[in-house]
Amino acid sequence: MQGRHSLENSEPPLSFSEALALDEARVKSLNSKLIKNNQTAARESGHLVDPEAVTVPLNPGVPIGVLNYYTKVGLGTPPSFYPVVIDTGSSFSWIQCEPCEVYCHPQVGSHFDPSSSTTYKSLSCDTSQCSSLREATLNSPHCSSSNTCMYVTSYGDKSYSKGYLGQDSLSLTASSEPALADFVFGCGQDNEGLFGQSAGLFGLARNELSMFSQLSTKYGKAFSYCLPTTDGQTGSGGFPSIGTTTSTTYKFTPMLTDSRFPGLYFLKLSAITVSGKPLNVPSSEYNVPTFIDSGRVISRLAVPIYTALREEMVQIISSKYQMTRAYSPFDACFEGSLESISTIVPLVQLIFQTGGELNLAPRNMLTKVSEGTTCLAFASNSNMAIIGNHQQQTFDILYDISNSRIGFAAGGCS
């Protein structure tokens, strides 16, 4: 059983290179699933959150050892709050629970203790929620000797959580009534892998067991977020907001689906421009499955598109800064600080179907990998493209499930 931990006395956080290796492993796992599945089978408007929506702070995960983002959620009656990673690419939510029968990784704060909540209940194997685990986790549920439903959720880097399926009150703010009285989640008893010092992971994918889907019955089928920069210098006011919206400044692109990955949010990348000039690649090269994911750090592009973008950026940056050795998964790295190289990086646009776009600033294009070494923050991928969280930073991104569209607005973290 693990004791209490704080940011001051917890184990050292994951290094940048280890976190990138984790990101790469998850992408390779996704590629493997895609290959296996293949073998077996604009309008501009504005943002106004509906009064029924709920908005909470969203923080960079670097202080707790992850390159993703976390918020604090309350569980139980009375509620206790825990830092959990928020992930649009995950369909299941779980948290580390006492008595940690096998293993709980060190986390910030204490574990959730079901016995201290007057409203917690375990779910039996004959419930519909237990039956839904197969689709949500891609693993079949099991039954304990007392007929309690047991889940297993695993990730591409071989991290996993195992435990009991439970139900309790979910609070998103300390000053209001619980957001959901019967929130279904995993009460983790064996949680091993690279989760940093978070208390668990809460999913925002489209599966019925994700946190978003469960909250949508109350707040509507839409959510948005802004991911702040990890250095805290620009756009520090990150947030996720669950609830319906009316339009203001978003530029929209259709939200697509892929039957092989029904929970993920797909969209169509139509073009990439550098200084307003499209990359010199045939439009057909963009015809690969592309999804947007807050849980993947670095964007991956189809090989021909990445190669063209890399050539353009190397030509511009190497005119003033010398290239240096690769830093996996990055293969375009330069001798120079992020701040200095940023001064010569032009505007890069990711343009989506029907006019949705991300106008990438230098902070979205580059990443500091060590003192004095800066890399182009993209990588190539052969089977699908991914819009990762580094490129999403500071944008307000709306997932409007009711109208099957994704919206982008600049300057979201204010």
C-alpha positions as CSV (number, residue, x, y, z in Angstrom):
1,M,0.0,0.0,0.0
2,Q,1.3,3.4,-0.9
3,G,1.3,6.3,1.5
4,R,0.6,10.0,0.8
5,H,2.8,11.9,-1.7
6,S,3.3,15.5,-2.5
7,L,5.2,17.3,-5.3
8,E,8.0,17.9,-2.8
9,N,8.6,14.3,-1.7
10,S,7.5,12.2,-4.7
11,E,9.8,10.3,-6.9
12,P,11.6,12.3,-9.7
13,P,9.2,13.0,-12.6
14,L,9.6,11.3,-16.0
15,S,12.4,12.8,-18.1
16,F,11.6,14.5,-21.4
17,S,13.2,11.7,-23.4
18,E,11.3,9.0,-21.4
19,A,8.0,10.8,-22.0
20,L,8.8,11.1,-25.7
21,A,9.6,7.3,-25.8
22,L,6.2,6.7,-24.2
23,D,4.5,8.8,-26.8
24,E,6.3,7.0,-29.6
25,A,5.4,3.6,-28.1
26,R,1.7,4.5,-28.1
27,V,1.8,5.6,-31.7
28,K,3.5,2.3,-32.7
29,S,0.8,0.4,-30.9
30,L,-1.9,2.3,-32.7
31,N,-0.2,1.6,-36.0
32,S,-0.1,-2.1,-35.2
33,K,-3.8,-2.1,-34.4
34,L,-4.5,-0.3,-37.7
35,I,-2.6,-2.9,-39.7
36,K,-4.3,-5.7,-37.9
37,N,-7.7,-4.1,-38.5
38,N,-6.9,-3.6,-42.2
39,Q,-6.0,-7.2,-42.5
40,T,-9.2,-8.4,-40.9
41,A,-11.5,-6.0,-42.1
42,A,-16.2,26.7,-42.8
43,R,-17.7,28.7,-41.4
44,E,-16.5,31.5,-39.0
45,S,-18.6,32.1,-35.9
46,G,-18.1,32.8,-32.2
47,H,-17.7,31.0,-28.8
48,L,-20.2,31.4,-26.0
49,V,-20.4,28.6,-23.4
50,D,-24.0,27.7,-22.4
51,P,-24.9,28.6,-18.8
52,E,-25.3,24.9,-18.1
53,A,-21.7,24.2,-19.1
54,V,-19.0,23.6,-16.4
55,T,-15.4,24.9,-16.8
56,V,-12.4,24.0,-14.7
57,P,-8.6,24.7,-14.7
58,L,-6.4,22.6,-16.9
59,N,-2.7,22.3,-16.1
60,P,0.5,21.1,-17.9
61,G,1.5,17.8,-16.6
62,V,5.2,18.5,-16.4
63,P,5.2,19.0,-12.6
64,I,3.6,15.6,-12.1
65,G,5.9,13.8,-14.6
66,V,3.8,13.6,-17.8
67,L,3.7,15.6,-21.1
68,N,-0.1,15.6,-21.2
69,Y,-2.5,17.7,-19.2
70,Y,-4.3,17.2,-15.9
71,T,-7.2,18.7,-14.0
72,K,-8.6,17.9,-10.5
73,V,-11.8,16.0,-10.1
74,G,-13.7,15.2,-6.9
75,L,-15.0,11.7,-6.1
76,G,-17.2,10.5,-3.3
77,T,-19.4,12.0,-0.6
78,P,-17.9,14.1,0.9
79,P,-15.8,14.7,-2.2
80,S,-12.0,14.6,-2.2
81,F,-10.1,16.0,-5.2
82,Y,-7.4,14.2,-7.2
83,P,-5.2,15.2,-10.2
84,V,-6.1,13.1,-13.2
85,V,-4.8,13.2,-16.8
86,I,-7.4,14.3,-19.3
87,D,-7.3,12.3,-22.6
88,T,-9.5,12.7,-25.7
89,G,-8.0,9.4,-27.0
90,S,-9.2,7.3,-24.1
91,S,-12.7,5.8,-23.6
92,F,-12.4,4.8,-19.9
93,S,-11.8,6.6,-16.7
94,W,-10.0,5.2,-13.7
95,I,-8.3,6.3,-10.5
96,Q,-6.0,4.7,-7.9
97,C,-8.0,3.2,-5.0
98,E,-7.3,1.9,-1.6
99,P,-6.5,-0.7,-0.5
100,C,-4.2,-0.9,-3.6
101,E,-4.3,-4.7,-3.4
102,V,-1.4,-5.2,-5.9
103,Y,0.3,-1.8,-6.6
104,C,-0.3,1.9,-6.8
105,H,2.3,4.1,-8.3
106,P,3.4,7.1,-6.3
107,Q,1.0,10.0,-6.8
108,V,0.4,13.6,-5.6
109,G,-1.9,13.4,-2.6
110,S,-3.7,10.4,-1.2
111,H,-5.5,7.6,-3.0
112,F,-9.3,7.5,-3.4
113,D,-10.7,5.4,-0.5
114,P,-14.1,3.9,-1.4
115,S,-14.8,3.1,2.3
116,S,-14.7,6.8,3.1
117,S,-17.5,7.7,0.7
118,T,-21.1,7.3,1.7
119,T,-22.2,7.0,-1.9
120,Y,-19.7,4.6,-3.5
121,K,-20.9,1.3,-4.8
122,S,-19.3,-1.5,-6.7
123,L,-21.0,-2.8,-9.9
124,S,-21.8,-6.4,-10.4
125,C,-20.9,-8.5,-13.5
126,D,-24.5,-8.5,-14.7
127,T,-24.8,-4.7,-15.1
128,S,-24.9,-3.1,-18.5
129,Q,-21.8,-1.0,-17.6
130,C,-19.8,-4.1,-17.1
131,S,-20.9,-5.4,-20.5
132,S,-19.7,-2.1,-22.0
133,L,-16.1,-2.6,-20.8
134,R,-15.1,-4.6,-23.8
135,E,-15.7,-1.8,-26.2
136,A,-14.4,0.9,-23.8
137,T,-11.1,-0.8,-22.9
138,L,-10.7,-3.4,-25.7
139,N,-10.3,-6.0,-22.9
140,S,-13.0,-8.4,-21.7
141,P,-14.2,-7.8,-18.1
142,H,-13.8,-10.5,-15.4
143,C,-15.8,-11.4,-12.3
144,S,-14.6,-11.6,-8.7
145,S,-15.7,-14.4,-6.4
146,S,-18.3,-11.9,-5.0
147,N,-19.6,-11.1,-8.5
148,T,-18.0,-7.7,-8.7
149,C,-17.1,-6.5,-12.2
150,M,-13.4,-6.3,-12.8
151,Y,-11.8,-4.2,-15.6
152,V,-8.4,-4.2,-17.4
153,T,-7.4,-1.1,-19.4
154,S,-4.1,-1.1,-21.2
155,Y,-2.1,1.3,-23.3
156,G,0.4,1.1,-26.2
157,D,3.5,1.7,-23.9
158,K,2.5,-1.4,-21.9
159,S,1.1,0.7,-19.0
160,Y,-2.1,-0.6,-17.6
161,S,-4.7,-0.3,-14.8
162,K,-6.7,-3.2,-13.3
163,G,-9.3,-3.1,-10.6
164,Y,-13.0,-3.0,-9.8
165,L,-15.8,-1.2,-11.7
166,G,-17.4,1.3,-9.4
167,Q,-19.9,4.1,-9.2
168,D,-19.9,7.3,-7.2
169,S,-20.6,11.0,-7.1
170,L,-18.3,13.1,-9.5
171,S,-17.6,16.7,-8.6
172,L,-15.8,19.1,-11.0
173,T,-15.7,22.2,-8.7
174,A,-15.6,22.4,-4.9
175,S,-18.2,25.2,-4.8
176,S,-21.1,23.5,-6.6
177,E,-23.3,20.5,-6.5
178,P,-21.9,17.2,-7.9
179,A,-21.8,17.1,-11.7
180,L,-23.0,13.5,-11.7
181,A,-24.3,11.4,-8.9
182,D,-23.7,8.0,-10.5
183,F,-20.4,8.4,-12.4
184,V,-19.0,5.0,-13.5
185,F,-15.2,4.6,-13.3
186,G,-12.5,2.1,-12.5
187,C,-11.2,1.7,-9.0
188,G,-7.6,0.8,-9.7
189,Q,-5.9,-1.9,-7.6
190,D,-2.9,-2.6,-9.9
191,N,-1.7,0.5,-11.8
192,E,1.6,0.2,-13.4
193,G,3.4,2.2,-16.1
194,L,4.3,5.7,-17.0
195,F,1.5,7.7,-15.5
196,G,3.8,10.2,-13.7
197,Q,2.4,11.2,-10.3
198,S,-1.2,11.5,-11.5
199,A,-4.0,9.8,-9.6
200,G,-5.4,8.3,-12.8
201,L,-6.7,9.0,-16.3
202,F,-10.1,10.3,-17.3
203,G,-11.2,9.8,-20.9
204,L,-13.1,12.2,-23.2
205,A,-13.5,9.9,-26.2
206,R,-16.9,9.0,-27.6
207,N,-17.5,5.7,-25.9
208,E,-20.5,5.6,-23.5
209,L,-18.2,5.0,-20.5
210,S,-16.0,8.0,-21.0
211,M,-16.3,11.0,-18.7
212,F,-17.5,13.2,-21.5
213,S,-20.2,10.8,-22.6
214,Q,-21.5,10.3,-19.1
215,L,-21.6,14.1,-18.4
216,S,-23.2,14.8,-21.8
217,T,-26.6,13.6,-20.5
218,K,-26.6,16.7,-18.2
219,Y,-24.5,19.2,-20.1
220,G,-25.0,18.4,-23.7
221,K,-23.0,16.7,-26.4
222,A,-20.1,19.2,-26.7
223,F,-16.9,20.0,-24.9
224,S,-13.9,22.3,-25.5
225,Y,-10.5,23.0,-24.1
226,C,-7.4,25.1,-24.3
227,L,-4.1,23.5,-23.6
228,P,-1.6,26.0,-22.1
229,T,2.0,26.1,-23.0
230,T,4.2,23.9,-20.8
231,D,6.5,26.7,-19.9
232,G,3.7,28.8,-18.4
233,Q,4.8,31.8,-20.4
234,T,2.0,32.0,-22.9
235,G,-1.7,31.4,-22.4
236,S,-1.5,30.2,-18.8
237,G,-5.3,29.9,-18.3
238,G,-5.9,26.4,-19.7
239,F,-9.3,24.8,-19.3
240,P,-11.6,22.0,-20.2
241,S,-15.3,23.0,-20.5
242,I,-18.1,20.4,-20.7
243,G,-21.3,21.6,-22.2
244,T,-23.2,23.0,-25.2
245,T,-22.0,26.1,-26.9
246,T,-23.2,28.8,-29.3
247,S,-21.0,29.9,-32.1
248,T,-18.6,32.9,-32.1
249,T,-15.0,32.8,-33.4
250,Y,-14.5,29.1,-34.3
251,K,-13.6,27.9,-37.7
252,F,-15.1,24.5,-38.2
253,T,-14.2,21.3,-40.0
254,P,-16.4,18.1,-40.1
255,M,-15.9,15.6,-37.3
256,L,-15.3,12.2,-39.0
257,T,-15.4,8.6,-37.8
258,D,-13.4,5.5,-38.4
259,S,-15.0,2.2,-37.7
260,R,-11.7,0.7,-36.6
261,F,-11.3,3.3,-33.9
262,P,-14.9,4.4,-33.1
263,G,-14.0,6.5,-30.0
264,L,-11.4,8.7,-31.7
265,Y,-12.0,12.1,-33.2
266,F,-11.1,12.1,-36.9
267,L,-10.9,15.0,-39.3
268,K,-9.6,15.7,-42.8
269,L,-6.2,17.5,-43.1
270,S,-6.3,19.2,-46.6
271,A,-3.1,21.2,-46.8
272,I,-0.1,22.6,-44.9
273,T,1.3,26.0,-45.9
274,V,4.6,27.7,-44.9
275,S,4.5,31.5,-45.2
276,G,1.2,31.1,-47.1
277,K,2.7,28.7,-49.7
278,P,1.4,25.1,-49.8
279,L,3.8,22.3,-49.5
280,N,4.9,20.8,-52.8
281,V,3.1,17.5,-52.4
282,P,0.1,16.0,-54.3
283,S,-3.2,16.5,-52.5
284,S,-3.6,12.7,-52.5
285,E,-0.8,12.4,-50.0
286,Y,-3.2,13.9,-47.4
287,N,-5.6,11.0,-47.8
288,V,-4.6,9.1,-44.7
289,P,-6.7,8.7,-41.5
290,T,-6.1,11.7,-39.3
291,F,-7.3,12.3,-35.8
292,I,-6.8,14.9,-33.1
293,D,-5.7,13.7,-29.6
294,S,-4.9,15.6,-26.4
295,G,-3.1,12.5,-25.2
296,R,-0.5,12.3,-28.0
297,V,2.3,14.8,-27.5
298,I,3.9,15.2,-31.0
299,S,2.0,15.5,-34.3
300,R,2.7,12.8,-36.8
301,L,2.3,13.4,-40.5
302,A,2.3,11.1,-43.5
303,V,5.9,10.5,-44.7
304,P,5.7,12.5,-47.9
305,I,4.0,15.5,-46.1
306,Y,6.5,15.4,-43.2
307,T,9.4,15.2,-45.6
308,A,8.2,18.3,-47.5
309,L,7.6,20.2,-44.3
310,R,11.0,19.2,-42.9
311,E,12.8,20.3,-46.0
312,E,11.1,23.7,-45.9
313,M,11.9,24.3,-42.2
314,V,15.4,23.0,-42.5
315,Q,16.1,25.4,-45.4
316,I,14.8,28.3,-43.4
317,I,16.4,27.5,-40.0
318,S,19.7,26.1,-41.1
319,S,20.5,29.4,-42.9
320,K,21.3,30.8,-39.5
321,Y,21.5,27.9,-37.1
322,Q,23.6,24.7,-37.5
323,M,21.9,21.3,-37.6
324,T,22.9,18.9,-34.9
325,R,22.3,15.2,-34.1
326,A,18.8,13.8,-34.1
327,Y,16.8,13.4,-30.8
328,S,14.3,10.6,-31.3
329,P,11.6,10.9,-32.6
330,F,12.9,14.2,-33.9
331,D,15.3,14.2,-36.9
332,A,15.5,18.0,-37.6
333,C,17.4,19.5,-34.6
334,F,19.4,22.7,-34.4
335,E,22.1,24.3,-32.2
336,G,20.3,27.3,-30.7
337,S,17.8,28.3,-28.0
338,L,14.1,28.0,-28.6
339,E,13.7,31.7,-28.1
340,S,16.4,32.7,-30.7
341,I,15.3,30.2,-33.4
342,S,11.7,31.3,-32.9
343,T,12.5,34.7,-34.3
344,I,13.1,33.3,-37.9
345,V,10.3,30.6,-38.0
346,P,7.5,31.6,-40.4
347,L,3.8,31.1,-39.9
348,V,2.8,27.5,-40.7
349,Q,-0.9,26.6,-41.2
350,L,-2.6,23.3,-40.9
351,I,-5.7,23.6,-43.1
352,F,-8.6,21.3,-42.6
353,Q,-11.6,20.4,-44.8
354,T,-14.1,23.3,-45.3
355,G,-11.7,25.9,-43.8
356,G,-10.9,24.9,-40.2
357,E,-7.3,25.8,-39.5
358,L,-4.5,26.0,-36.9
359,N,-2.2,28.9,-37.5
360,L,0.9,27.5,-35.8
361,A,3.2,30.0,-34.0
362,P,6.9,29.1,-33.5
363,R,6.1,27.7,-30.0
364,N,3.8,25.1,-31.7
365,M,6.5,24.3,-34.3
366,L,9.5,23.9,-32.1
367,T,10.5,22.2,-28.9
368,K,13.5,22.5,-26.6
369,V,15.0,19.1,-26.0
370,S,18.1,20.2,-24.1
371,E,19.9,23.3,-23.2
372,G,20.9,24.9,-26.5
373,T,19.2,22.3,-28.7
374,T,15.9,22.9,-30.4
375,C,14.0,20.5,-32.7
376,L,11.2,20.7,-35.2
377,A,8.2,19.3,-33.1
378,F,6.9,16.9,-35.7
379,A,7.6,13.3,-36.7
380,S,6.5,11.0,-39.6
381,N,4.2,8.1,-39.5
382,S,3.3,5.6,-42.2
383,N,-0.2,4.6,-41.4
384,M,-2.1,7.6,-40.0
385,A,-1.6,11.2,-39.1
386,I,-2.1,12.6,-35.6
387,I,-2.6,16.2,-34.4
388,G,-0.9,16.1,-31.0
389,N,-1.1,18.3,-28.0
390,H,2.0,20.4,-28.7
391,Q,0.5,21.8,-31.9
392,Q,-2.8,22.4,-30.1
393,Q,-1.4,24.6,-27.4
394,T,-3.1,28.0,-26.8
395,F,-6.0,27.2,-29.2
396,D,-9.6,26.9,-28.1
397,I,-10.8,23.6,-29.6
398,L,-14.4,22.7,-29.6
399,Y,-15.7,19.1,-30.1
400,D,-19.3,19.6,-31.2
401,I,-20.6,16.0,-31.2
402,S,-24.2,17.0,-31.8
403,N,-23.3,18.7,-35.1
404,S,-20.4,16.4,-36.0
405,R,-17.8,19.2,-36.2
406,I,-14.6,20.4,-34.6
407,G,-13.9,24.1,-34.2
408,F,-10.7,26.0,-33.8
409,A,-10.2,29.5,-32.4
410,A,-7.0,31.3,-31.6
411,G,-6.1,32.8,-28.3
412,G,-8.1,30.3,-26.2
413,C,-6.0,30.3,-23.0
414,S,-6.5,33.8,-21.6
